[in-house]
């Protein structure tokens, strides 16, 4: 009897963590490991292993012009999106960093993008930027083709990306500004620092960690972007918005290309793991 | 104070410039949302004429969106899956967080480390393998398939562990002396004590599952099984020249979240602003 209750007592903790472990194993560890191992094997469409491929799958991936072009396009997207996103959210947060009588109205507006889903924004942009005859052209007095021409489509996707991340980044940055010790800033002000100097030498460095978090999140979203592109441009026109993960989506789910699918997934996985490791080590070092 | 009185012309200029930039930015950020509301009353002609407002508002767009054959089942699937995912994930995460903070067992740190490792794996990189798993389990086109990959979150487990630890162990020791079971203790003591954290986990899961696009798109191929975020891109209104009905559908999906956001804003700020 005592033995039985002892056994229950000892297995109980494992029962508590079992659902979490089971889910993590089934939908994370196992698929990640399987994808990684399969990236070194030759696997046919049905999923049957035909043999060892070494780095063959990676060679196939890197000799695919469409993949190389998607790398370039993702690079371009990162270069355009990350600075734009950081600058605009930081601008909004710094303009509303002090609480005043009317500050809650712009606060609600800047926070509101979190309430609008990815597909809702993408569909809205599809209408607003639909081509030469579009609402945006009418307002701005432009004659751009937007999503109907390569450069315009890229710009539209970048703007869409900024809107998708705006709300959450804004609230993080704004709250970071308000968390800083006002006494330090007031003391600097007493010493005669003001305006730009005060902002760039004092207030901005004080929220450096939060800025880094938003830059990191933006970078992650930029590398992994696919869903807005599926809705908005479907990679076009002329593959001008075909990012890595959109290419992955097409190869894995439309063409059924196992070689490309597994090797690309493993590359993204390794990249994400490295990035997360660097990020965590950095954070650990901070007190 | 003295500075404000002696404001130089340049300071006034800077003040106005700041307000102008703020106004401009606010208008830009709010514009798509405002256009969505405004254009949900448009006739097809208003869209062709690139209007921003209409003089002849039409409520019929809303009727048309609601009358769409699948709109109801899209919404039903979305609410069903997100509520289910929120409930299950909260249970899973609470149980695990409790075990890691209150119980002692062999391999605890190893298991915890392995679970935290899932944070390093972006869902996007294992999309295909997960799709295969769900297909093999026969869960395509089911709620189970739609929520399968969002039932555990290491980030939320860590959040709850932080909250659980902050209450100390005295209550647990007292409950054990009283002979209360662990489940009883979790339900009667731990959950009420960690109310805000548990609620955060639930609401976060609810919203992310409801707004998820890519995964539900992949694991459903029958219209009747689709969630609203996927379905709304396939209503076919825009293609048939009924963009107004498309916008009305977007408004109906967005408004509940605008309300939640407005209600939650203060809470989120208090949680984020450390004093």
Contacts between the chains, C-beta under 8 A, distances in Angstrom:
chain1	res1	chain2	res2	distance
A	10	B	105	7.5
A	12	B	103	7.3
A	12	B	182	7.2
A	13	B	99	4.9
A	13	B	103	4.2
A	13	B	104	7.5
A	13	B	105	3.8
A	13	B	108	7.5
A	14	B	105	6.7
A	16	B	95	4.6
A	16	B	96	6.5
A	16	B	98	6.2
A	16	B	99	3.7
A	16	B	103	7.0
A	16	B	182	7.7
A	17	B	95	7.2
A	17	B	96	4.9
A	17	B	99	4.9
A	17	B	100	7.2
A	17	B	111	6.0
A	17	B	115	7.9
A	19	B	91	7.5
A	19	B	92	4.5
A	19	B	95	6.5
A	19	B	96	7.3
A	19	B	152	7.6
A	20	B	92	5.4
A	20	B	93	7.0
A	20	B	95	7.3
A	20	B	96	3.9
A	20	B	115	6.1
A	20	B	152	5.3
A	20	B	157	6.8
A	21	B	111	6.5
A	21	B	114	7.7
A	21	B	115	7.0
A	23	B	92	6.6
A	23	B	151	5.2
A	23	B	152	3.9
A	24	B	114	7.2
A	24	B	115	5.5
A	24	B	118	5.1
A	24	B	152	5.7
A	24	B	154	7.5
A	26	B	133	6.6
A	27	B	126	7.7
A	27	B	130	5.6
A	27	B	133	7.0
A	27	B	148	6.4
A	27	B	149	4.8
A	27	B	151	8.0
A	27	B	152	7.6
A	28	B	118	4.4
A	28	B	121	5.4
A	28	B	126	6.9
A	29	B	114	7.2
A	29	B	117	7.5
A	29	B	118	7.3
A	30	B	129	7.8
A	30	B	133	7.7
A	31	B	126	4.2
A	31	B	129	3.3
A	31	B	130	5.3
A	31	B	132	8.0
A	31	B	133	6.5
A	32	B	121	5.1
A	32	B	125	7.4
A	32	B	126	5.4
A	32	B	129	7.5
A	34	B	129	5.6
A	35	B	125	7.5
A	35	B	126	6.1
A	35	B	128	7.4
A	35	B	129	5.0
A	47	B	132	7.1
A	88	B	25	7.4
A	91	B	21	7.3
A	91	B	25	6.6
A	92	B	25	5.6
A	92	B	29	7.4
A	95	B	18	6.3
A	95	B	21	6.6
A	95	B	22	4.6
A	95	B	25	7.1
A	96	B	22	7.3
A	105	B	26	7.8
A	106	B	22	6.0
A	106	B	25	8.0
A	106	B	26	4.9
A	107	B	265	7.5
A	108	B	262	6.7
A	108	B	265	6.9
A	109	B	26	4.7
A	109	B	29	5.6
A	109	B	30	4.9
A	110	B	25	7.8
A	110	B	26	7.1
A	110	B	29	5.9
A	111	B	261	6.5
A	111	B	265	6.0
A	112	B	29	7.2
A	112	B	30	6.9
A	112	B	33	6.2
A	112	B	258	6.7
A	112	B	261	6.6
A	113	B	29	6.8
A	114	B	257	8.0
A	114	B	261	5.9
A	115	B	254	6.3
A	115	B	257	3.9
A	115	B	258	4.5
A	115	B	260	7.1
A	115	B	261	4.2
A	116	B	32	7.6
A	116	B	33	6.5
A	116	B	254	5.5
A	116	B	257	7.3
A	117	B	210	7.8
A	117	B	211	4.2
A	117	B	213	7.5
A	117	B	229	5.6
A	117	B	253	6.9
A	117	B	254	7.3
A	117	B	257	7.5
A	118	B	211	6.5
A	118	B	213	5.2
A	118	B	229	7.3
A	119	B	213	5.2
A	119	B	229	4.7
A	119	B	230	7.3
A	119	B	232	5.7
A	119	B	233	5.4
A	120	B	36	7.6
A	120	B	232	7.2
A	120	B	250	4.9
A	120	B	253	6.3
A	120	B	254	5.7
A	121	B	32	6.8
A	122	B	233	7.5
A	123	B	232	6.9
A	123	B	233	6.3
A	123	B	238	7.9
A	123	B	246	6.7
A	123	B	250	6.3
A	124	B	32	4.8
A	124	B	35	7.0
A	124	B	36	5.7
A	124	B	250	6.8
A	125	B	32	7.2
A	126	B	238	7.6
A	127	B	39	7.5
A	127	B	47	7.7
A	127	B	238	7.2
A	127	B	243	6.2
A	127	B	246	7.8
A	127	B	247	7.7
A	128	B	32	6.6
A	128	B	35	6.6
A	133	B	50	6.8
A	134	B	50	7.0
A	135	B	35	6.9
A	135	B	50	5.3
A	135	B	52	7.1
A	137	B	50	8.0
A	138	B	50	4.5
A	139	B	52	7.8
A	163	B	29	7.6
A	163	B	32	6.7
A	166	B	29	6.4
A	171	B	268	6.4
A	171	B	269	7.3
A	171	B	272	6.8
A	172	B	272	6.8
A	175	B	269	5.8
A	175	B	272	3.6
A	175	B	273	4.8
A	176	B	272	7.8
A	178	B	269	7.9
A	178	B	273	5.0
A	179	B	272	7.5
A	179	B	273	5.0
A	179	B	274	4.7
A	179	B	275	7.1
A	195	B	14	7.2
A	220	B	122	7.5
A	224	B	122	5.9
A	224	B	124	4.8
A	226	B	124	6.9
A	226	B	214	6.7
A	227	B	213	4.8
A	227	B	214	4.6
A	230	B	214	7.4
A	230	B	217	7.6
A	231	B	213	7.7
A	231	B	233	5.4
A	245	B	124	5.6
A	248	B	124	7.7
A	248	B	127	7.6
A	249	B	127	7.6
A	249	B	214	7.8
A	252	B	127	6.9
A	252	B	128	4.3
A	253	B	128	7.2
A	253	B	131	7.5
A	253	B	218	6.5
A	261	B	128	5.3
A	265	B	125	4.9
A	265	B	126	6.6
A	265	B	127	7.7
A	265	B	128	6.6
A	265	B	129	7.5
A	266	B	125	7.8
A	268	B	122	6.9
A	268	B	124	7.0
A	268	B	125	4.3
A	269	B	121	6.4
A	269	B	122	7.5
A	269	B	125	4.4
A	269	B	126	7.5
A	272	B	120	6.4
A	272	B	121	6.9
A	272	B	122	4.8
A	272	B	125	6.4
A	273	B	120	4.7
A	273	B	121	7.6
A	276	B	119	6.7
A	276	B	120	4.6
A	277	B	120	7.4
